Amino acid sequence: MNAWWQNLNPSEKRLMLLGSIAIGLTLLWLFVLKPAYRYYSDLQWDVNAAKEVQSKLQQNRNKIQAFNQQANPQVPDDGQSLQSLVLNELRQFQLAGSDTATEDKDKNAVELKLSNKPFDSVIQLVGKLESQYQVHATSMTLTPAREAGRVDAQIALQR
């Protein structure tokens, strides 16, 4: 290879050197710079998209907080025990009766046992207790009763 290089004219050597440099720069562009630029552009696009999503999430968080403050005003504690509140609501939803039992755990906790009650009424009762009185169901077990659309329920409520 060295003998071949030595036998070239100076103009041929210059031409070979320029060709080698051109091929080297082309390979550098194709396999290093172009992929790096593409990666940088994609990364820039991802960062901008993430900033946009973060901005929208922040706006939505503020809207949700404002909505929650409007939708869930604090209900003043009128001194009524949770059990009496639950009993009143059971009567309103026509769920009170001999097959309904409430066990008072303390002033702010009640265990409710319902047998063969309409599913829709049970769910509406729990929804009303949570939305209007901030009484939360800490556990709920629903078992289908023999009749369609009816359930046996065991619900732990806490204020």
C-alpha positions as CSV (number, residue, x, y, z in Angstrom):
1,M,0.0,0.0,0.0
2,N,2.9,2.3,0.8
3,A,4.6,1.6,-2.5
4,W,1.3,2.4,-4.3
5,W,1.1,5.7,-2.5
6,Q,4.7,6.6,-3.3
7,N,4.1,5.9,-7.0
8,L,1.2,8.5,-7.2
9,N,1.8,12.0,-8.7
10,P,1.4,14.9,-6.3
11,S,-1.9,15.9,-8.0
12,E,-3.2,12.3,-7.6
13,K,-2.1,12.3,-4.0
14,R,-4.0,15.6,-3.5
15,L,-7.1,14.2,-5.3
16,M,-7.0,11.0,-3.1
17,L,-6.6,13.1,0.1
18,L,-9.5,15.4,-0.8
19,G,-11.7,12.4,-1.8
20,S,-10.9,10.7,1.5
21,I,-11.7,13.8,3.4
22,A,-15.0,14.2,1.5
23,I,-15.9,10.5,2.2
24,G,-15.0,10.9,5.9
25,L,-17.1,14.1,6.2
26,T,-20.0,12.4,4.5
27,L,-19.8,9.4,6.8
28,L,-19.5,11.7,9.8
29,W,-22.6,13.5,8.7
30,L,-24.7,10.4,7.9
31,F,-23.8,8.3,10.9
32,V,-23.0,10.9,13.7
33,L,-24.3,14.4,13.1
34,K,-27.6,13.7,11.4
35,P,-28.8,11.1,14.0
36,A,-27.6,13.4,16.8
37,Y,-29.5,16.3,15.3
38,R,-32.6,14.1,14.8
39,Y,-32.4,12.9,18.5
40,Y,-32.0,16.5,19.7
41,S,-35.0,17.6,17.7
42,D,-37.1,14.8,19.0
43,L,-36.0,15.5,22.5
44,Q,-36.9,19.2,22.1
45,W,-40.3,18.2,20.8
46,D,-40.8,15.8,23.8
47,V,-39.8,18.5,26.3
48,N,-42.2,21.0,24.7
49,A,-45.0,18.4,24.7
50,A,-44.3,17.6,28.4
51,K,-44.4,21.3,29.3
52,E,-47.7,21.6,27.5
53,V,-49.2,18.6,29.3
54,Q,-47.9,19.9,32.6
55,S,-49.5,23.3,32.0
56,K,-52.8,21.7,31.2
57,L,-52.6,19.4,34.3
58,Q,-51.9,22.4,36.5
59,Q,-54.9,24.3,35.0
60,N,-57.1,21.2,35.5
61,R,-55.8,20.8,39.1
62,N,-56.8,24.4,39.9
63,K,-60.3,23.8,38.3
64,I,-60.8,20.6,40.2
65,Q,-59.8,22.2,43.5
66,A,-62.2,25.1,42.9
67,F,-64.9,22.7,41.9
68,N,-64.4,20.5,45.0
69,Q,-64.6,23.6,47.3
70,Q,-67.9,24.5,45.7
71,A,-69.3,21.0,45.5
72,N,-68.4,19.9,49.0
73,P,-69.2,22.6,51.5
74,Q,-68.5,21.5,55.0
75,V,-71.6,20.3,56.8
76,P,-71.8,21.8,60.3
77,D,-71.9,19.1,63.0
78,D,-75.3,19.6,64.6
79,G,-74.5,17.2,67.4
80,Q,-76.7,14.5,65.9
81,S,-75.2,11.0,66.2
82,L,-74.3,9.2,63.0
83,Q,-76.7,6.4,63.9
84,S,-79.7,8.7,64.1
85,L,-78.7,10.4,60.9
86,V,-78.5,7.0,59.2
87,L,-81.8,5.8,60.6
88,N,-83.5,9.0,59.3
89,E,-82.0,8.4,55.8
90,L,-83.0,4.7,55.9
91,R,-86.6,5.7,56.5
92,Q,-86.4,8.3,53.7
93,F,-85.2,5.6,51.2
94,Q,-87.7,3.1,52.6
95,L,-85.0,0.7,53.7
96,A,-85.9,0.6,57.4
97,G,-87.5,-2.5,58.8
98,S,-87.0,-5.7,60.6
99,D,-84.4,-6.9,58.2
100,T,-82.3,-3.8,58.8
101,A,-79.8,-3.5,61.7
102,T,-77.5,-0.6,62.7
103,E,-74.7,-1.0,65.3
104,D,-73.3,2.1,66.7
105,K,-69.5,1.8,67.0
106,D,-69.0,5.3,68.4
107,K,-70.5,8.8,67.7
108,N,-68.9,8.9,64.2
109,A,-69.0,5.2,63.1
110,V,-71.9,2.9,62.4
111,E,-72.1,-0.7,61.0
112,L,-75.2,-1.1,58.8
113,K,-76.6,-4.5,57.9
114,L,-79.4,-4.7,55.3
115,S,-81.1,-7.9,54.0
116,N,-83.0,-8.3,50.7
117,K,-83.0,-4.5,49.9
118,P,-83.2,-2.9,46.4
119,F,-79.7,-2.4,45.1
120,D,-80.5,1.1,43.6
121,S,-81.9,2.3,46.9
122,V,-78.8,1.1,48.8
123,I,-76.4,2.8,46.4
124,Q,-78.5,6.0,46.5
125,L,-78.4,6.0,50.3
126,V,-74.6,5.7,50.4
127,G,-74.3,8.4,47.7
128,K,-76.5,10.8,49.6
129,L,-74.7,10.1,52.9
130,E,-71.4,10.9,51.2
131,S,-72.4,13.9,49.1
132,Q,-74.5,15.7,51.7
133,Y,-73.2,14.6,55.1
134,Q,-69.6,13.7,54.3
135,V,-70.3,10.2,55.7
136,H,-67.9,7.8,54.0
137,A,-68.3,4.0,53.5
138,T,-65.1,2.6,54.8
139,S,-66.1,-0.9,53.7
140,M,-69.0,-2.3,51.9
141,T,-70.0,-5.9,51.1
142,L,-72.8,-6.5,48.7
143,T,-74.2,-10.0,48.1
144,P,-76.9,-10.7,45.6
145,A,-80.2,-11.8,47.2
146,R,-82.5,-14.5,45.9
147,E,-84.7,-11.9,44.1
148,A,-83.3,-10.1,41.1
149,G,-82.2,-6.5,41.8
150,R,-82.0,-7.0,45.5
151,V,-78.9,-7.3,47.7
152,D,-77.8,-8.2,51.2
153,A,-75.4,-5.4,52.3
154,Q,-73.0,-4.9,55.1
155,I,-71.7,-1.3,55.2
156,A,-69.3,0.4,57.6
157,L,-69.9,4.1,57.7
158,Q,-67.7,6.8,59.2
159,R,-67.9,10.5,59.5
